């Protein structure tokens, strides 16, 4: 289980968490031009959505492939009770030994898991073991570092330090959030072949001129502002040893600069 995630989510904020997950789903759909996946699958019989969250991706992929059996698993039982006929959800921790039979799925989808995965090498091995020969694993993870191609975000800005601190905190607990640059390596070691990697920009804020990028940025900004307090408080006070006063001031500064319209920021997917 991801320590930072557990510490950040309050019992009375479940609806906000679900909203954030579905807003993130909307961002991914926009970025992929309405596609749920990029893998060249045509007629999958069994699909597994690892870390399914609210189950929105699993439900929509079932609508796209109505004859396929779709299973979503997550440690949190926050999925809807009414789902399409061939969709089911399991409460399961993907850090534990997988319960799925070997060679049993045509397509495994995983997105935005980051530091929730304790050991990405073992995770990749579990995916490889569970897929049928010729099956596909699609991983959609974005970088943690905030980037601005035009240098609009100074290197000494609080947002840069925030990213550094979050990375440091996850590394201290042994569950790094720096995942995206290493996914291909984990896939190769697990035995995957014909690996294809694509890069996309996920803007933060409504600064882009392109209307789709602008909408992506607007949703990203809302999600980040909403999540900043929980993640920052947990990382700063529980792991990095900072005072609650230091964390509180940092959150104020972080939220302010996230909304700075002069900062042309993005994550890389």
N, C-alpha and C positions, 0 to 999 in steps of 0.2 A: 504494500500500500504506500502511496506517496505521502510522506509525512507533511510536506508543505500543503498539500491539498486538504488533508484532514484538518489541519490546524486552521486553515483559511475559511472553511465552510461552517457557518453557524447553523444550528438546528432550525432556526426560524427563517432561514434564507433559501430554502429549497426551491421555491418558485423562481427566485432570482437566478439561482444556479441553472435551472432548466431553461430559463429565458436566454441566459448567456450561451448555453450549449447550442440552442437552436439559432441564435444570431450567428454563432460561429459557423454553423452548417450553411446558413445563407451566404456567408462570406466565401466559403469554399465553392459553393455552387456558382456564384458570380464569377469567381476566378477561373473556374474550369468551364466557363461558358455554358452553364446549365447541365453539365455532365456530372454524374455521380462518381465516375471512375474514368481512368484513361487506359486501363489494361485491355488488350485485344480479346476480350471474352465475347462469345456469341450465344451460347446456350448452356449456361452453367446449371447443374442440377442441385448443387448444395453450396451455399454461401455462408461464410462466418464473418460476423462483424465484431471484432475484438475491442472491448472498451466502448460499448455501444452508446453509453450515456442515456439520453432520452429515447433512443431507438429510432430516431427520425430517419437516419440513413438506411437502416435495415428495412423499415416500412416502405420507403420510397424505392429501394432496389427490388423489393418484392412486387411492387406495382409494375416495375419495368420488366421483370421476369416472373410472371404469375405462376409458371409451372415449377419454379425452383423452390426448394426448401431453404428458408433463411433463418439462421440462428444468431442472436445477438447476446453477448455476455458482458457483464459489468459487475463490479463489486457493490454498486448501489442500485437498489430496486426502484428506480425512478421512471420506469417505462410505463406506457399506458396499458390498461387492462384489455381494451378492445384493439385488436390488430387483425390484419388480413389472415386468411385461413392457414397459410403455410409459413407464418412467422411465429417464432417462439423466442422467449428470453430466458436466460439462465443467470442466477446470481452466482458469480464465480470470480475468483482472484486470478488474473492471468499470470501472476508471479508464482503461483503454486503449480505443481505438475498438472499438465493439461489433461482433462478428462475425455477429450474427443478422441475417437479411434484413429489410428494411423491411416494415412491415404484415404481420407473420408470426405475431403472438400475440394471443389474445383476452384474456388476463389476465396481468399481471405483478405479482408479489408481492415485497416487500422489507421487511425487518424488522431493527431493531437494528443498522443499519450505522454510524450516528453519524459519527465522524471518519475511518472507513475510506474514505469518499468524499472525494476531493480537491476536487472542484468539483461542488456539488449542482446548479448551473444546467445544466452539461453533462450530468450524470447524468439530469436530468429531460428534457432534449432527446433523449437516447438512448432513454429509455423511450417517449417520444411517437413517435419515428420507428419504433420496433420494434412498437408496438401496431397492430392492425388498426383501421380506423375503427369507432368505437363500443366499442372495447376499454377495459378498466379497469386502472388502476394503483392498488394498495393499499399505502400506506406506513404502517408501524407503528413510530414512533420515540417515545421518551420523553424528558422533560426531564432535565437533568443536575443541576440544583439540587435539594437536599433541602428539602422544605417540611413545616411542621407548623402546621396551622390554629389550634391552641390555644396556640401560642407556647411549646411545651414544649422546643424546641431553641433555646437562646440564640443571638443573632446572632454573638456572639464565640466560639462553640463551634468546636472543631477540625474538625467535620464541614462546617460552613459554609466554613471556610477551605480545606479539602480540595477541595471542589467548585470554589471560585474558582481554586485553583492548577491543577487539571486543565484547566479552561477556558482559563486563561492559557497553559498548555503547548501545548495543541492549536492555539491561535491563533498562537503563535510559529512552529510548523512549517507553518502555512498550511492546517490541516485542522481547523477548529473542531468541537468536539463539541456546540455549541449549534445543533441542527438542527431539532428539533420545531417551534419557533415560526415557522420560515421555509419549511416544506415547501409550504404552500399558495401562497406567493408564487412559488416556483420552478415549481410546476405551472402557475400562470396564465401566467407568462412563456413557458413551453414550448408553450402553446397548449391546455391542457386546459380543459374547460368542465364545468359542473354538478358542481363540487367540493363534497364533503360532508366536514366535519370533526367528529369526536366526541372527547370527552375522558373519560378514565378515571383512577382513582387506583390506583397500584401501591404498597401499603403496604410498609414496611421493618420487619420484626420482627413478632412474633405478638401485637401489642397490640390489634388490632381485635376487637370482639365478634362480628361476623359471621363464621361459620365459613369461608366462602370467602375473605374478606379475610384472615383469620388464616392460612390455608394459603398464600395468595399471599405474605404478609409473611414467613412462615417460610422459604420457598424463596428469596425475594429476599435475605433476611439471609444465608443460607448462601452464596449466590453472591457477595455483596458482600464478605463476610469473606474468602472464598477468593481473590478478585481483587485485594483491596486492596494486598497486598504488591507484586505485579508492576507494576501500573499506577503506584503511588505511587513506587516506587524508580525506575522509568524516567523519569517526569515530573520528579521532584524533582532527581535527580542528573544526568541526561543533558541536560535541557532548562532547568530553572530554576536550575541551578548550586548547589544545596544539597549539603551534605556527606552522606556515607553515614550518619553518626551522626544528623544531623538527620532524614533520611528514616526511619531505623530507629525513632527515638523517635516520629515522627509516625504510623508504622504501628501501633505499640503503642497510642497514644492513639485512633487512628481505629477500630481493632478493638474497643477497650473501649467507646467511645461508640456504635458501631453496635449493640452488644448491650445498651444501656441501655434497660430496659423502660419507663422513664418518658418516653422520647422517642417521640412519636406521629408518626412520619415517613412520608413517601411521595414517590414520583416521580409526575409526571403523564404519562400516555400519550396 
